[in-house]
Amino acid sequence: METVKELDWEATLFLNDWGNDWVDLFFNVITHKLSAIPLYVLVLFILYKKLGVRNLIISLICIALLITFSDQLAGLFKDGIERFRPFREPGLKDQISKVGRSGGTYGFYSGHASNAVALATFLWFLLRRKHKAIAVVMLVWAGLVAYSRVYLGVHYLGDVLMGCVMGTLLGIVFIWVYAFAKARYGVSTTIS
């Protein structure tokens, strides 16, 4: 277990804050929840055109539940596991560069990564056939959000990877929830 911990520390140190002020600014903007609002508005418009009002409402309810569940589950893990964030780890304090703001003491696993990947996974399955470009953009955005957490020094790479795994699983579960709810309450269309 110590070897895994050491590898995680080394990978985090390697990926942390290698840029300049512009790169710092870019990743601080990427990681901020409100910076993706233009992207969300575009996705909302595409979903409206693709799904219609009734199915759009079902998808938005599923997305709200998905993000809530993802965020709360990450919080439970943080409180239960109590793994210090890299900048709070006594063994890394002098080595890690904290460029961003942090939400707390503990960091396993990354809620930002989980939320972004969960949403991107859900939208991938919903949009991949007819709107592949925006689905790919969402995946790239989720990857940047996830990486930003390591770059900014607020999560270990392991925290982010676990967040990505959990986000993927939750995105898949909630696309099934959406398919069930749409079949029961929505207007008949294929998920594509």
Contacts in CASP RR format, 6 or more apart in sequence:
PFRMAT RR
TARGET T0000
AUTHOR 0000-0000-0000
METHOD contacts of the structure
MODEL  1
METVKELDWEATLFLNDWGNDWVDLFFNVITHKLSAIPLYVLVLFILYKK
LGVRNLIISLICIALLITFSDQLAGLFKDGIERFRPFREPGLKDQISKVG
RSGGTYGFYSGHASNAVALATFLWFLLRRKHKAIAVVMLVWAGLVAYSRV
YLGVHYLGDVLMGCVMGTLLGIVFIWVYAFAKARYGVSTTIS
8 156 0 8 1.000
8 157 0 8 1.000
8 158 0 8 1.000
9 86 0 8 1.000
9 89 0 8 1.000
9 92 0 8 1.000
9 156 0 8 1.000
11 156 0 8 1.000
11 157 0 8 1.000
11 158 0 8 1.000
12 86 0 8 1.000
12 92 0 8 1.000
12 96 0 8 1.000
12 150 0 8 1.000
12 153 0 8 1.000
12 155 0 8 1.000
12 156 0 8 1.000
12 157 0 8 1.000
12 158 0 8 1.000
13 92 0 8 1.000
13 95 0 8 1.000
13 96 0 8 1.000
15 147 0 8 1.000
15 150 0 8 1.000
15 151 0 8 1.000
15 157 0 8 1.000
16 86 0 8 1.000
16 96 0 8 1.000
16 97 0 8 1.000
16 150 0 8 1.000
16 151 0 8 1.000
16 152 0 8 1.000
16 153 0 8 1.000
17 24 0 8 1.000
17 97 0 8 1.000
17 99 0 8 1.000
17 151 0 8 1.000
17 152 0 8 1.000
17 153 0 8 1.000
18 151 0 8 1.000
23 151 0 8 1.000
24 99 0 8 1.000
24 152 0 8 1.000
27 99 0 8 1.000
27 144 0 8 1.000
27 147 0 8 1.000
27 148 0 8 1.000
27 151 0 8 1.000
27 152 0 8 1.000
28 99 0 8 1.000
28 100 0 8 1.000
28 148 0 8 1.000
28 152 0 8 1.000
29 35 0 8 1.000
30 141 0 8 1.000
30 144 0 8 1.000
30 145 0 8 1.000
30 148 0 8 1.000
31 100 0 8 1.000
31 112 0 8 1.000
31 145 0 8 1.000
31 148 0 8 1.000
31 149 0 8 1.000
31 152 0 8 1.000
36 141 0 8 1.000
39 137 0 8 1.000
39 138 0 8 1.000
39 141 0 8 1.000
42 134 0 8 1.000
43 123 0 8 1.000
43 134 0 8 1.000
43 138 0 8 1.000
44 56 0 8 1.000
46 127 0 8 1.000
46 131 0 8 1.000
46 134 0 8 1.000
47 56 0 8 1.000
47 59 0 8 1.000
47 60 0 8 1.000
47 126 0 8 1.000
47 127 0 8 1.000
48 56 0 8 1.000
50 126 0 8 1.000
50 127 0 8 1.000
50 130 0 8 1.000
50 131 0 8 1.000
51 59 0 8 1.000
51 189 0 8 1.000
52 187 0 8 1.000
54 185 0 8 1.000
54 186 0 8 1.000
54 187 0 8 1.000
55 182 0 8 1.000
55 186 0 8 1.000
55 187 0 8 1.000
55 189 0 8 1.000
58 178 0 8 1.000
58 181 0 8 1.000
58 182 0 8 1.000
58 185 0 8 1.000
58 186 0 8 1.000
59 126 0 8 1.000
59 178 0 8 1.000
59 182 0 8 1.000
61 181 0 8 1.000
62 122 0 8 1.000
62 174 0 8 1.000
62 175 0 8 1.000
62 177 0 8 1.000
62 178 0 8 1.000
62 181 0 8 1.000
63 119 0 8 1.000
63 122 0 8 1.000
63 174 0 8 1.000
65 174 0 8 1.000
65 177 0 8 1.000
66 118 0 8 1.000
66 119 0 8 1.000
66 122 0 8 1.000
66 170 0 8 1.000
66 171 0 8 1.000
66 174 0 8 1.000
67 115 0 8 1.000
67 118 0 8 1.000
67 119 0 8 1.000
69 170 0 8 1.000
69 174 0 8 1.000
70 111 0 8 1.000
70 114 0 8 1.000
70 115 0 8 1.000
70 118 0 8 1.000
70 166 0 8 1.000
70 167 0 8 1.000
70 170 0 8 1.000
71 111 0 8 1.000
71 114 0 8 1.000
71 115 0 8 1.000
73 114 0 8 1.000
73 166 0 8 1.000
73 170 0 8 1.000
74 109 0 8 1.000
74 110 0 8 1.000
74 111 0 8 1.000
74 114 0 8 1.000
74 115 0 8 1.000
74 163 0 8 1.000
74 166 0 8 1.000
75 111 0 8 1.000
77 108 0 8 1.000
77 109 0 8 1.000
78 106 0 8 1.000
78 107 0 8 1.000
78 108 0 8 1.000
78 109 0 8 1.000
79 106 0 8 1.000
81 106 0 8 1.000
81 108 0 8 1.000
82 105 0 8 1.000
82 106 0 8 1.000
83 106 0 8 1.000
83 107 0 8 1.000
83 108 0 8 1.000
83 156 0 8 1.000
83 159 0 8 1.000
84 90 0 8 1.000
84 105 0 8 1.000
84 106 0 8 1.000
84 107 0 8 1.000
85 102 0 8 1.000
85 104 0 8 1.000
85 105 0 8 1.000
85 106 0 8 1.000
85 107 0 8 1.000
85 153 0 8 1.000
85 154 0 8 1.000
85 155 0 8 1.000
85 156 0 8 1.000
86 92 0 8 1.000
86 96 0 8 1.000
86 98 0 8 1.000
86 153 0 8 1.000
86 154 0 8 1.000
86 155 0 8 1.000
86 156 0 8 1.000
87 93 0 8 1.000
87 96 0 8 1.000
87 98 0 8 1.000
87 102 0 8 1.000
87 153 0 8 1.000
87 154 0 8 1.000
88 105 0 8 1.000
89 96 0 8 1.000
96 153 0 8 1.000
97 153 0 8 1.000
98 152 0 8 1.000
98 153 0 8 1.000
98 154 0 8 1.000
99 151 0 8 1.000
99 152 0 8 1.000
99 153 0 8 1.000
100 152 0 8 1.000
100 153 0 8 1.000
100 154 0 8 1.000
101 154 0 8 1.000
102 154 0 8 1.000
103 154 0 8 1.000
107 154 0 8 1.000
107 155 0 8 1.000
107 156 0 8 1.000
107 159 0 8 1.000
108 156 0 8 1.000
108 158 0 8 1.000
108 159 0 8 1.000
108 162 0 8 1.000
109 158 0 8 1.000
109 159 0 8 1.000
109 160 0 8 1.000
109 162 0 8 1.000
109 163 0 8 1.000
109 166 0 8 1.000
110 146 0 8 1.000
110 149 0 8 1.000
110 155 0 8 1.000
110 159 0 8 1.000
110 160 0 8 1.000
110 162 0 8 1.000
110 163 0 8 1.000
111 163 0 8 1.000
112 145 0 8 1.000
112 146 0 8 1.000
112 148 0 8 1.000
112 149 0 8 1.000
112 155 0 8 1.000
113 142 0 8 1.000
113 143 0 8 1.000
113 145 0 8 1.000
113 146 0 8 1.000
113 149 0 8 1.000
113 155 0 8 1.000
113 159 0 8 1.000
113 160 0 8 1.000
113 163 0 8 1.000
113 164 0 8 1.000
113 167 0 8 1.000
114 163 0 8 1.000
114 164 0 8 1.000
114 166 0 8 1.000
114 167 0 8 1.000
114 170 0 8 1.000
115 167 0 8 1.000
116 141 0 8 1.000
116 142 0 8 1.000
116 143 0 8 1.000
116 145 0 8 1.000
116 146 0 8 1.000
117 142 0 8 1.000
117 143 0 8 1.000
117 146 0 8 1.000
117 163 0 8 1.000
117 164 0 8 1.000
117 166 0 8 1.000
117 167 0 8 1.000
117 168 0 8 1.000
117 171 0 8 1.000
118 166 0 8 1.000
118 167 0 8 1.000
118 168 0 8 1.000
118 170 0 8 1.000
118 171 0 8 1.000
118 174 0 8 1.000
119 138 0 8 1.000
119 142 0 8 1.000
119 171 0 8 1.000
120 135 0 8 1.000
120 138 0 8 1.000
120 139 0 8 1.000
120 141 0 8 1.000
120 142 0 8 1.000
120 143 0 8 1.000
121 167 0 8 1.000
121 168 0 8 1.000
121 170 0 8 1.000
121 171 0 8 1.000
121 172 0 8 1.000
121 175 0 8 1.000
122 171 0 8 1.000
122 174 0 8 1.000
122 175 0 8 1.000
122 178 0 8 1.000
123 134 0 8 1.000
123 135 0 8 1.000
123 138 0 8 1.000
124 135 0 8 1.000
124 138 0 8 1.000
124 139 0 8 1.000
125 171 0 8 1.000
125 172 0 8 1.000
125 175 0 8 1.000
125 191 0 8 1.000
126 135 0 8 1.000
126 175 0 8 1.000
126 178 0 8 1.000
126 191 0 8 1.000
127 134 0 8 1.000
127 135 0 8 1.000
127 138 0 8 1.000
127 192 0 8 1.000
128 135 0 8 1.000
128 192 0 8 1.000
129 192 0 8 1.000
130 192 0 8 1.000
142 164 0 8 1.000
143 164 0 8 1.000
146 160 0 8 1.000
146 163 0 8 1.000
146 164 0 8 1.000
147 160 0 8 1.000
149 155 0 8 1.000
149 159 0 8 1.000
149 160 0 8 1.000
150 156 0 8 1.000
150 157 0 8 1.000
150 160 0 8 1.000
175 191 0 8 1.000
178 191 0 8 1.000
179 191 0 8 1.000
182 189 0 8 1.000
182 191 0 8 1.000
END
